[in-house]
Amino acid sequence: MSQTQPQSAPNTVFIVFIVALACYIAGRLDLITITHSHIPAISAATGVALASILLCGNRALLGVFVGSICLPWQEQLADITWVVSLSFSIGITSQTYIANILLQRFMGPSIQYANSKDLITLLLIGGPFACLVSSTISITALFINGIVTSDSYPINWLIFWLGSSVGVVTFTPLLLLLFSNNIVKHLHYRLAITGYSSVIIVGLLCAFFLLKSYYQFLLLPWGLLTVGLLLASYVNIIFFKLYRCRESLEGQIANKARELEETQSAVDVANRAKTDFLSGMAHELRTPLNSIIGFSHRIIQKMPNNADERITIALGTIEKNGQHLLFMVNKMLDLSKIESGEMKVEGKMFNLPDFIEEIYAKTERMAKDKDLNYRIDIADSLAEVYGDPYKLSQILLNLISNAIKYTSTGEVSLTVEPENRDQQEGILFVVKDTGVGIPIEAFKHLFKKFQQIDNRRSYQVEGTGIGLALASEMTRIMQGMMSVDSMVGRGSNFYVWLPLTKQAPGTGLTT
């Protein structure tokens, strides 16, 4: 205790001195606005006093009293005695103290100005209500000393009360705005509104003094100053409301952003778990499937010519379904690699005509089973190319198998020809069918995972809805482009352009 006492005393003295100086300067402004009898047009000192006690606590009361009692009333009004001057000081000090008590009673010990209602409550209690005290004490002192008559008491009291209220409404919010971050946290906004209000106040005072020198009827300059200051205060309240709305919206946006980040994090965790599961499951399934397919194929090859046909057909069905299931497992594995960012382009030179023949051999049986006309056209100029054959095979197998699945009659074709785009060498693959077609409104969902188009879903075919999504993603990874045109009932055309070159570049392809 002995160590903190010397430290708090200078702070209190400093606060008292600053408050007294501020009240004295504001009081000097009040003295030069006297328009009617002995009453100032505004009382800026009351606004400064209330702001001081709200900012500094009850320590500011002594400064309010000292600053107001030091005002040279005699310079403006020769018949003002020291008793009247003391009464003015007691009035403004009492008003400030009572206003602070009432504000703590209605708004709590720590005023936060959380909304415009708090600010309006502050102005009403600290202004019109608390100013009843200073007006009554000051005008009564003037009446007792014979300066104000009983006939002029009401009008003088009204002018004093209105001037004190305007002083509180005008200057208290400005000082709180400038020195407290409870109202407006952003310094540049505080400086902007303070500067704007200061310019308005100075302009109103200049107009007041100009009119005061030309008009003997002092009600006009007094009314202009009073109404102007009230309008300026109203604009400040509007600004505060807008600021609070902006602050509230920013808070809501920040909360929503945090919620979205948390949701995105949860989704990412779930996606990683799903990807790990799919990858692990695919690896676990591939080994037994390869064994089943391999053993079935070897048994079929070693079957004697006079073997039971039913066994041969059964083994062929096992091999066919195993190949189909392996194809689906590979698609799921590729999809998990794409989602985890592990899918890379592995470029190498390969013979494109031979590669297309392999694609044809893998899909020919599907077309024959449905009695479809299945043909492949490849340009004679195409031979060795550089690219990723595995990803290209996945793209073409998915497109061709989809075309065959959704075509009941007619034909399916694959056309391969060179095509340069934007001065870049490449090859265009076109898969055409005469199937059910795709409605235009479904194009936006066509390449999404696990999506099937309505008119295709009712076509009674097997599928998971990842084939086109996988083909689209692999095309993107290979830096190519995929597009489609279709007409319901007429069929579909899928176009895949890939930057496959006739020779290996100096560096490998990258995603």
HELIX and SHEET records of a PDB file:
HELIX    1   1 THR A    4  LEU A   31  1                                  28    
HELIX    2   2 ALA A   44  CYS A   56  1                                  13    
HELIX    3   3 GLY A   57  ARG A   59  5                                   3    
HELIX    4   4 ALA A   60  ILE A   69  1                                  10    
HELIX    5   5 TRP A   73  GLN A   76  1                                   4    
HELIX    6   6 TRP A   82  MET A  107  1                                  26    
HELIX    7   7 SER A  116  LEU A  124  1                                   9    
HELIX    8   8 ILE A  125  PHE A  129  3                                   5    
HELIX    9   9 CYS A  131  ILE A  144  1                                  14    
HELIX   10  10 TYR A  153  PHE A  179  1                                  27    
HELIX   11  11 LEU A  187  TYR A  214  1                                  28    
HELIX   12  12 LEU A  219  LYS A  302  1                                  84    
HELIX   13  13 GLU A  309  SER A  340  1                                  32    
HELIX   14  14 LEU A  352  ASP A  369  1                                  18    
HELIX   15  15 PRO A  389  LYS A  405  1                                  17    
HELIX   16  16 ILE A  440  HIS A  445  5                                   6    
HELIX   17  17 ASP A  454  ARG A  457  1                                   4    
HELIX   18  18 GLY A  467  ILE A  477  1                                  11    
SHEET    1   A 2 ILE A  34  HIS A  36  0                                        
SHEET    2   A 2 ILE A  39  PRO A  40 -1                                        
SHEET    1   B 2 LYS A 348  ASN A 351  0                                        
SHEET    2   B 2 GLU A 384  GLY A 387 -1                                        
SHEET    1   C 5 ASN A 373  ILE A 378  0                                        
SHEET    2   C 5 GLU A 411  PRO A 418  1                                        
SHEET    3   C 5 ILE A 427  ASP A 433 -1                                        
SHEET    4   C 5 GLY A 491  LEU A 498 -1                                        
SHEET    5   C 5 MET A 481  MET A 487 -1                                        
END                                                                             
